[in-house]
């Protein structure tokens, strides 16, 4: 996700009354100072600001490198904290013991993302949520710290996106049951659910005016139907699908641009009854680049998390796909 261009102050009424900082812990993974980490120097020496010196035997033991690591961890925690503050009201009924943010400087996680929510390692029932910083974001953070800027460019909406995924944990877990299936129809189902998953996570970005490649609900519906028609034909032409097959067929990032518009459309019935505001009005305000209040944005996001479940999303998409001749049984 691209960093938001709109400033946000976490000191508003929605975040007042927090007695103590969020228990967030950022850490280099693996820890270079852990004797059991099987650490190798080449894994970390690429980071901007890292000093290649054998003055202390091994360069990662140099005080400058230890300090750099701690600054990166601290800055990551600050960024996460600020993003969480905006969404704090949506967590009031959740048990949070720790938000753990692993900083993957090795690239071993193999993700092309900048950051991620790891639902496999998270245990919400125990209050534990797991996130990761990947190498592109680590490079950006280290560069900003190296340049000693007073206010390094923030990446708050990136973390907001991942924190919303954490709020959506149960539904993401349900959708994940389709993710690794060799059955082509299950693969198609998972593809459509990516529009729900990323659509909800990117809903704030849409309401902030940060989505500029899809411009209306109607445009999003047409793009969704077109993509599903293509993906469906390619998947259903195979008896079984591999991870590599699905990765190639799913290519593209329209989930992030079209998904939020689809979520907005599916909210139309619920939201007008709950708050007396027509979603068409919200759509026009987004298109006209009019300011939507912070309270309104969080109401819309809260309604999406509450009402647009995996099953309800699948139940609604027939209205988008039937004109293209693609049905879900």
TAGI-V734567 format. One record per residue. RES is the residue in three letters. PHI is phi in whole degrees, -180 to 180 (* if undefined). BURIAL is + if it has 9 or more other C-alpha atoms within 8 Angstrom, else -. Layout:
BEGIN
res:RES phi:PHI burial:BURIAL
res:RES phi:PHI burial:BURIAL
END
This chain:
BEGIN
res:UNK phi:* burial:-
res:UNK phi:-82 burial:-
res:UNK phi:-63 burial:+
res:UNK phi:-68 burial:+
res:UNK phi:-95 burial:-
res:UNK phi:-99 burial:-
res:UNK phi:-69 burial:-
res:UNK phi:-141 burial:-
res:UNK phi:-99 burial:-
res:UNK phi:-77 burial:-
res:UNK phi:-96 burial:-
res:UNK phi:-82 burial:-
res:UNK phi:-64 burial:-
res:UNK phi:-71 burial:-
res:UNK phi:-117 burial:+
res:UNK phi:-70 burial:-
res:UNK phi:88 burial:-
res:UNK phi:-80 burial:-
res:UNK phi:-77 burial:-
res:UNK phi:-146 burial:-
res:UNK phi:-62 burial:-
res:UNK phi:-60 burial:-
res:UNK phi:-75 burial:-
res:UNK phi:-108 burial:+
res:UNK phi:-129 burial:+
res:UNK phi:-98 burial:+
res:UNK phi:-153 burial:+
res:UNK phi:-67 burial:+
res:UNK phi:-130 burial:-
res:UNK phi:-78 burial:-
res:UNK phi:-75 burial:+
res:UNK phi:-60 burial:+
res:UNK phi:-90 burial:-
res:UNK phi:-88 burial:-
res:UNK phi:-63 burial:-
res:UNK phi:-97 burial:-
res:UNK phi:-86 burial:+
res:UNK phi:55 burial:-
res:UNK phi:-68 burial:-
res:UNK phi:-126 burial:-
res:UNK phi:-56 burial:-
res:UNK phi:-62 burial:-
res:UNK phi:-65 burial:+
res:UNK phi:-113 burial:+
res:UNK phi:-69 burial:+
res:UNK phi:-77 burial:-
res:UNK phi:-66 burial:+
res:UNK phi:-54 burial:-
res:UNK phi:94 burial:+
res:UNK phi:-74 burial:+
res:UNK phi:-98 burial:+
res:UNK phi:-85 burial:-
res:UNK phi:-148 burial:-
res:UNK phi:-103 burial:-
res:UNK phi:-59 burial:-
res:UNK phi:-108 burial:-
res:UNK phi:92 burial:-
res:UNK phi:-123 burial:+
res:UNK phi:-64 burial:+
res:UNK phi:-71 burial:-
res:UNK phi:-89 burial:+
res:UNK phi:-66 burial:+
res:UNK phi:-53 burial:-
res:UNK phi:-63 burial:-
res:UNK phi:-75 burial:+
res:UNK phi:-64 burial:+
res:UNK phi:-65 burial:-
res:UNK phi:-60 burial:+
res:UNK phi:-61 burial:+
res:UNK phi:-68 burial:-
res:UNK phi:-67 burial:+
res:UNK phi:-64 burial:+
res:UNK phi:-62 burial:+
res:UNK phi:-64 burial:+
res:UNK phi:-65 burial:+
res:UNK phi:-61 burial:+
res:UNK phi:-63 burial:+
res:UNK phi:-63 burial:-
res:UNK phi:-62 burial:+
res:UNK phi:-64 burial:+
res:UNK phi:-57 burial:+
res:UNK phi:-64 burial:+
res:UNK phi:-66 burial:+
res:UNK phi:-62 burial:+
res:UNK phi:-57 burial:+
res:UNK phi:-66 burial:+
res:UNK phi:-101 burial:+
res:UNK phi:-53 burial:+
res:UNK phi:-63 burial:-
res:UNK phi:-81 burial:-
res:UNK phi:-105 burial:+
res:UNK phi:-61 burial:-
res:UNK phi:-102 burial:-
res:UNK phi:-106 burial:-
res:UNK phi:-89 burial:+
res:UNK phi:-125 burial:+
res:UNK phi:-96 burial:-
res:UNK phi:-159 burial:+
res:UNK phi:-106 burial:+
res:UNK phi:-101 burial:+
res:UNK phi:-121 burial:+
res:UNK phi:-80 burial:+
res:UNK phi:-101 burial:+
res:UNK phi:-88 burial:+
res:UNK phi:-83 burial:+
res:UNK phi:-85 burial:-
res:UNK phi:76 burial:+
res:UNK phi:-69 burial:-
res:UNK phi:-70 burial:-
res:UNK phi:68 burial:-
res:UNK phi:-92 burial:-
res:UNK phi:-92 burial:-
res:UNK phi:-80 burial:-
res:UNK phi:-89 burial:+
res:UNK phi:-151 burial:+
res:UNK phi:-155 burial:+
res:UNK phi:-100 burial:+
res:UNK phi:-101 burial:+
res:UNK phi:-69 burial:+
res:UNK phi:-67 burial:-
res:UNK phi:-97 burial:-
res:UNK phi:-86 burial:+
res:UNK phi:-136 burial:+
res:UNK phi:-57 burial:+
res:UNK phi:-65 burial:-
res:UNK phi:-102 burial:-
res:UNK phi:79 burial:+
res:UNK phi:-111 burial:+
res:UNK phi:-128 burial:+
res:UNK phi:-115 burial:+
res:UNK phi:-130 burial:+
res:UNK phi:-143 burial:+
res:UNK phi:-99 burial:+
res:UNK phi:-100 burial:+
res:UNK phi:-58 burial:+
res:UNK phi:-61 burial:-
res:UNK phi:-74 burial:+
res:UNK phi:-59 burial:+
res:UNK phi:-60 burial:+
res:UNK phi:-66 burial:-
res:UNK phi:-61 burial:+
res:UNK phi:-63 burial:+
res:UNK phi:-63 burial:+
res:UNK phi:-65 burial:+
res:UNK phi:-68 burial:+
res:UNK phi:-64 burial:-
res:UNK phi:-79 burial:-
res:UNK phi:55 burial:-
res:UNK phi:-72 burial:-
res:UNK phi:-64 burial:-
res:UNK phi:-130 burial:-
res:UNK phi:-56 burial:-
res:UNK phi:-55 burial:-
res:UNK phi:-84 burial:-
res:UNK phi:-127 burial:+
res:UNK phi:-66 burial:+
res:UNK phi:-70 burial:+
res:UNK phi:-64 burial:+
res:UNK phi:-73 burial:+
res:UNK phi:-57 burial:+
res:UNK phi:-56 burial:+
res:UNK phi:-72 burial:+
res:UNK phi:-66 burial:+
res:UNK phi:-66 burial:+
res:UNK phi:-55 burial:+
res:UNK phi:-63 burial:+
res:UNK phi:-64 burial:-
res:UNK phi:-97 burial:+
res:UNK phi:-50 burial:+
res:UNK phi:-61 burial:-
res:UNK phi:-72 burial:+
res:UNK phi:-64 burial:+
res:UNK phi:-63 burial:+
res:UNK phi:-62 burial:-
res:UNK phi:-64 burial:+
res:UNK phi:-64 burial:+
res:UNK phi:-63 burial:-
res:UNK phi:-90 burial:+
res:UNK phi:-63 burial:+
res:UNK phi:-100 burial:-
res:UNK phi:-72 burial:+
res:UNK phi:-80 burial:+
res:UNK phi:-69 burial:+
res:UNK phi:-58 burial:+
res:UNK phi:-68 burial:+
res:UNK phi:-64 burial:+
res:UNK phi:-63 burial:+
res:UNK phi:-68 burial:+
res:UNK phi:-61 burial:+
res:UNK phi:-64 burial:+
res:UNK phi:-58 burial:+
res:UNK phi:-65 burial:+
res:UNK phi:-70 burial:+
res:UNK phi:-63 burial:+
res:UNK phi:-68 burial:+
res:UNK phi:-70 burial:+
res:UNK phi:-60 burial:+
res:UNK phi:-78 burial:+
res:UNK phi:-64 burial:+
res:UNK phi:-68 burial:+
res:UNK phi:-65 burial:+
res:UNK phi:-102 burial:+
res:UNK phi:-64 burial:+
res:UNK phi:-63 burial:+
res:UNK phi:-62 burial:+
res:UNK phi:-64 burial:+
res:UNK phi:-69 burial:+
res:UNK phi:-81 burial:-
res:UNK phi:85 burial:+
res:UNK phi:-99 burial:+
res:UNK phi:-109 burial:+
res:UNK phi:-130 burial:-
res:UNK phi:-101 burial:-
res:UNK phi:-122 burial:+
res:UNK phi:-116 burial:+
res:UNK phi:-162 burial:+
res:UNK phi:-63 burial:+
res:UNK phi:-63 burial:-
res:UNK phi:-64 burial:+
res:UNK phi:-66 burial:+
res:UNK phi:-64 burial:+
res:UNK phi:-67 burial:+
res:UNK phi:-66 burial:+
res:UNK phi:-61 burial:+
res:UNK phi:-62 burial:+
res:UNK phi:-62 burial:+
res:UNK phi:-66 burial:-
res:UNK phi:-67 burial:+
res:UNK phi:-63 burial:+
res:UNK phi:-66 burial:-
res:UNK phi:-63 burial:+
res:UNK phi:-62 burial:+
res:UNK phi:-63 burial:-
res:UNK phi:-70 burial:+
res:UNK phi:-70 burial:+
res:UNK phi:-73 burial:+
res:UNK phi:-80 burial:-
res:UNK phi:-106 burial:-
res:UNK phi:-73 burial:-
res:UNK phi:-137 burial:-
res:UNK phi:-124 burial:+
res:UNK phi:-98 burial:-
res:UNK phi:-58 burial:-
res:UNK phi:-67 burial:-
res:UNK phi:-57 burial:-
res:UNK phi:-66 burial:+
res:UNK phi:-60 burial:-
res:UNK phi:-68 burial:-
res:UNK phi:-71 burial:+
res:UNK phi:-76 burial:-
res:UNK phi:-46 burial:-
res:UNK phi:117 burial:-
res:UNK phi:-126 burial:-
res:UNK phi:-68 burial:-
res:UNK phi:-54 burial:+
res:UNK phi:-74 burial:+
res:UNK phi:-92 burial:+
res:UNK phi:-86 burial:+
res:UNK phi:-53 burial:+
res:UNK phi:-61 burial:+
res:UNK phi:-66 burial:+
res:UNK phi:-64 burial:+
res:UNK phi:-62 burial:+
res:UNK phi:-60 burial:+
res:UNK phi:-63 burial:+
res:UNK phi:-69 burial:+
res:UNK phi:-82 burial:+
res:UNK phi:-55 burial:+
res:UNK phi:-68 burial:-
res:UNK phi:-67 burial:+
res:UNK phi:-72 burial:+
res:UNK phi:-66 burial:+
res:UNK phi:-71 burial:-
res:UNK phi:-72 burial:-
res:UNK phi:-125 burial:-
res:UNK phi:68 burial:-
res:UNK phi:-119 burial:+
res:UNK phi:-74 burial:+
res:UNK phi:-62 burial:+
res:UNK phi:-60 burial:-
res:UNK phi:-68 burial:-
res:UNK phi:-62 burial:+
res:UNK phi:-59 burial:+
res:UNK phi:-66 burial:-
res:UNK phi:-66 burial:+
res:UNK phi:-65 burial:+
res:UNK phi:-64 burial:+
res:UNK phi:-87 burial:-
res:UNK phi:58 burial:-
res:UNK phi:-84 burial:-
res:UNK phi:-72 burial:-
res:UNK phi:-108 burial:+
res:UNK phi:-62 burial:-
res:UNK phi:-61 burial:-
res:UNK phi:-63 burial:-
res:UNK phi:-66 burial:-
res:UNK phi:-59 burial:+
res:UNK phi:-71 burial:+
res:UNK phi:-64 burial:-
res:UNK phi:-64 burial:+
res:UNK phi:-63 burial:+
res:UNK phi:-60 burial:+
res:UNK phi:-65 burial:+
res:UNK phi:-63 burial:+
res:UNK phi:-65 burial:+
res:UNK phi:-81 burial:-
res:UNK phi:-105 burial:+
res:UNK phi:-96 burial:+
res:UNK phi:-79 burial:+
res:UNK phi:-58 burial:+
res:UNK phi:-68 burial:-
res:UNK phi:-69 burial:+
res:UNK phi:-64 burial:+
res:UNK phi:-63 burial:+
res:UNK phi:-72 burial:-
res:UNK phi:-93 burial:+
res:UNK phi:-75 burial:-
res:UNK phi:-56 burial:+
res:UNK phi:-63 burial:-
res:UNK phi:-87 burial:+
res:UNK phi:-95 burial:+
res:UNK phi:-57 burial:+
res:UNK phi:-60 burial:-
res:UNK phi:-93 burial:-
res:UNK phi:80 burial:-
res:UNK phi:-115 burial:+
res:UNK phi:-120 burial:-
res:UNK phi:-109 burial:-
res:UNK phi:-95 burial:-
END
